Amino acid sequence: MERCPVCRARFRDEAICHRCGVDLNPLLAIEAEAAAWEREAVTLLAAGAWIEARRATERALALRHSPLAAAARDFAGRELVAEERQRFERLLQ
């Protein structure tokens, strides 16, 4: 989080906005959960678990947009398609 969603004050790594006093804990928890799903997706990508990695990135993106999660989702999708194409080609031989 870069700014308070209520008053747009710069975020100072505090759970309460220094300007308007809003409790930012719920938003910080959402960001932490999204980051955990991103880490899970990267682990799954490294293991070649394309479907599970794509699901994890979708969960992360449902919570917060992230270029990393979007790129991981797209990569997992491409790898899944390539794997299925190879299976199909083997069946045709």
N, C-alpha and C positions, 0 to 999 in steps of 0.2 A: 504494500500500500504506500503510495507516495503522498496522498493528501487525504484529509478528513472528508468523507463523503457529504457531510452536513455543511461545514463552513469553508471547506477547501484549504484549510491551513495545512502547512507542510507537516507530514507525519514525523514524529520525533521518537519513534520506538517506544511509545508509552501507550498503555491500554486506555487511557482517558485523554481525549483531545485537550491540548493545553489552551486552546482558544474558546471552544464552545462547551466543553465538558462532556461531550457524548462518549458513551462507553463503546469502545472499538473492539472489545473482546470477541463478540460474535464474528465479526469480519476477519479478525486475526485467526480465529479457529478455522474458518473456511479456507483462508490462504494456506494454513498449515496442512489441512487435509488435501488440498489440491497439490501441494508440493510432495506430500507422501505418495499420492497416486502417480505423479511424474516419476519419482524414484522407482516405484514398483514397475512402471512401464519400461524404464531403461533396463532394469534387471531382466525383465521378460524378453526384451529385444535381444539382449546379450545371449539369452538361452535359446533364441529362435522360436519362441512361443508367440507367433504373430497374432493369433486371434486374441489371446489373453492380453497381449500388449496393447492391441487396438482398443479393447474394452477398458483397460486402465487409463489410456489417454482420453477416451471419451468421458470417463468419470471426472478426470482432472479438468477437462475443458468445460464440463457442465458447471463446475464450481468457479473457474477463473480462466480467462483466455491467457494462453502462454505460447509464445513462438516455439519453445521446446516441445511442448505437448502436441501442438499442431504438426510439427515436423515429424515427431515420433509416430503419430497416428498415420500420417501419409506414408512414411517409410514402411510401417507394418503392413499397411494395405497393399503397397506395391510388392512387398516380399511374399505376401499371401497369394496374390494373383500370379506371380512368377512361379511359385511352388505348385499351384494348381495347374498352370499351363504345362509344366514339366510332367506332372502326373498324367494329364490328358494325352500329351504327345507319346508317352510310354505306352499308354493303352492302345494307341493307334498303330503302333509298330507290330 
